[in-house]
Amino acid sequence: MEGVEKRNQIWAYLIIGFFTLLTVVSYSVNEYYIYLGAYLWFGFVYGMCLQYGRFCFSSAFRDLFAVGVPRMAVGIMIAMVLFGSVSAFVTATGNSTYHAAPYGWHAVIAGLVFGVGMVLTGGCASGSLYKAGEGNVTAMLVFVSISISLAVFVDVGGWLNALVPNAWHESALAKGLPAEIKVGDGWLDQYLAGHVWNQPILTYSEWLGLKGAWTAAFLGNVLVGIVLPASLLLAVVYFLWYRKGYLRKRTEEGRPHQGFATELAGYWSMIAASKRTAIAGLILGIAAGLHMYVMKGMQLKFGVQNFGSILKELGFASGLSYKGTVFDPGYWYVTTQEAQWFGWLFNKLGWDNTGNIFFGYENGLPNPLLNPAGWMSIALIGGAAVMALLSNEFKWKNTTPELAVWAIIGGTLMGIGSRLGLGCNVGAFFVRVSQGDVSGWLFGIGMIGGAWLGVKFFNWWTERRMAREMAAFQL
Amino acid sequence: MKFEKKSDGLYALDVCGYVCPHPQLYTKKALEKMKEGELLELVFDNASSGESIAAMCDSKGNEVVEKNTDSGKYTWKIKKTAA
């Protein structure tokens, strides 16, 4: 056992050493590469926190519906309030890298598709990355499925074009995109340019008409956009899933079990129930806010707004989008960079996939070695692996045919859902809610609905399996 | 997944190899089917399921009477104390 622990520690330090060496060597090659290093170390922190707190968005509402456990729903709300508060400071001082997204029914539907997939796979997009870092082969299969389905979905037309309403087609063509981007061909391009881009963009501060930068950020986006809805949502969770067990325990202990003070104590007990999750939520929230601040600082230091300009300066023109950009969100994000890895590979294998909005117009297809957000995802896996190794929780765990099927079906749904919603559980929900963007909660409502549907299905599935096992004995 | 009766009042559930939400769902269903006072020997290897199973037992009033870990494999004994 001691030998295993020692070996785990050595591996953990080797990973840390590798990332440190990568940062130092890349910086010594050119100071611009510190931009990649910043993404790397924030990704590393995200990975460590996610693994430490078993922080998986997928379980937030899934475990509520499946087994009545509110642990993760609480953790995510804490992280969003913290991230929102740090971000409000960043926004109020004019340093935010965030751009609000269009809101509408599409966000709810996208969340629903993503939510079903998330339950089937057993982990959200970032959860699959951190579980891959724990040595879980099913989780690796999930993120490969998400990435491939995404890379394919953004460029397919053919018979799918027949499913595009004519109004979307006309509206997409009327956007006047460059000829290199074949916006009239491809379901997703016409959905984006012909429908989503026509939807309004709104933050809570704009909705309330708040003018001052600090008032808008803290009162509008944090208080009204995050704290109030999160508190209400947790109150619903408390009354439906936590209260009964809490009052039962108080009764058994002979403590008062009625009155407002008891309910408040119960609400707080629910929030403090899982220290690991709450601590992870706290650090994640602060780190995500700082990340935004640091990336903005880098952009100001180098006089750029996107890493694409740096790549161009360094002579790497291939892989840039039509706008001369690459995917460079400036904050915590998953799925797009993984889709780019596979998109880049498909491109090298001869698939001309640069005529679409996703790769060709907006995000580019940079070499994976120079993909800034890609460094974040790799380091997220590494950070989770380090944490798992140091706590002796790292274990190579192979998949099974059953889990592989769920991983591929669920991963595909997550890839499609994340494109429909312009982001996954992190980019379309966590980040947007934390920035006071109205579309964030809409995606979240869809995810909750999707989690409910997914749990319904798995309830039926597990009941069937249990019945088969129990045929051998009476219970 | 393997669910079997080991002796009177003692059941064994092995969900090794499974990821979330399967271990917690199977545990919930096994406990629901058992009678008060009976014991479930649960074996799983998905660390994050442990958090949910512990919280579920705490919330329902079932008691985790023993927890053992060996090379990433968890063996828990859960007594069904809730009706």
HADDOCK unambig.tbl for C-alpha pairs under 7 A between the chains (distance, minus, plus):
assign (segid A and resid 54 and name CA) (segid B and resid 48 and name CA) 5.51 0.50 0.50
assign (segid A and resid 66 and name CA) (segid B and resid 25 and name CA) 6.60 0.50 0.50
assign (segid A and resid 67 and name CA) (segid B and resid 25 and name CA) 6.75 0.50 0.50
assign (segid A and resid 67 and name CA) (segid B and resid 28 and name CA) 6.80 0.50 0.50
assign (segid A and resid 67 and name CA) (segid B and resid 56 and name CA) 6.31 0.50 0.50
assign (segid A and resid 68 and name CA) (segid B and resid 56 and name CA) 6.64 0.50 0.50
assign (segid A and resid 69 and name CA) (segid B and resid 52 and name CA) 6.37 0.50 0.50
assign (segid A and resid 69 and name CA) (segid B and resid 55 and name CA) 6.20 0.50 0.50
assign (segid A and resid 69 and name CA) (segid B and resid 56 and name CA) 5.81 0.50 0.50
assign (segid A and resid 122 and name CA) (segid B and resid 19 and name CA) 6.28 0.50 0.50
assign (segid A and resid 122 and name CA) (segid B and resid 20 and name CA) 4.76 0.50 0.50
assign (segid A and resid 122 and name CA) (segid B and resid 21 and name CA) 5.87 0.50 0.50
assign (segid A and resid 245 and name CA) (segid B and resid 59 and name CA) 4.88 0.50 0.50
assign (segid A and resid 245 and name CA) (segid B and resid 60 and name CA) 6.12 0.50 0.50
assign (segid A and resid 393 and name CA) (segid B and resid 72 and name CA) 5.67 0.50 0.50
assign (segid A and resid 395 and name CA) (segid B and resid 72 and name CA) 6.43 0.50 0.50
assign (segid A and resid 397 and name CA) (segid B and resid 17 and name CA) 6.92 0.50 0.50
assign (segid A and resid 462 and name CA) (segid B and resid 26 and name CA) 6.61 0.50 0.50
assign (segid A and resid 469 and name CA) (segid B and resid 2 and name CA) 6.92 0.50 0.50
assign (segid A and resid 469 and name CA) (segid B and resid 3 and name CA) 5.91 0.50 0.50
assign (segid A and resid 473 and name CA) (segid B and resid 5 and name CA) 6.99 0.50 0.50
assign (segid A and resid 475 and name CA) (segid B and resid 33 and name CA) 6.82 0.50 0.50
assign (segid A and resid 475 and name CA) (segid B and resid 34 and name CA) 6.73 0.50 0.50
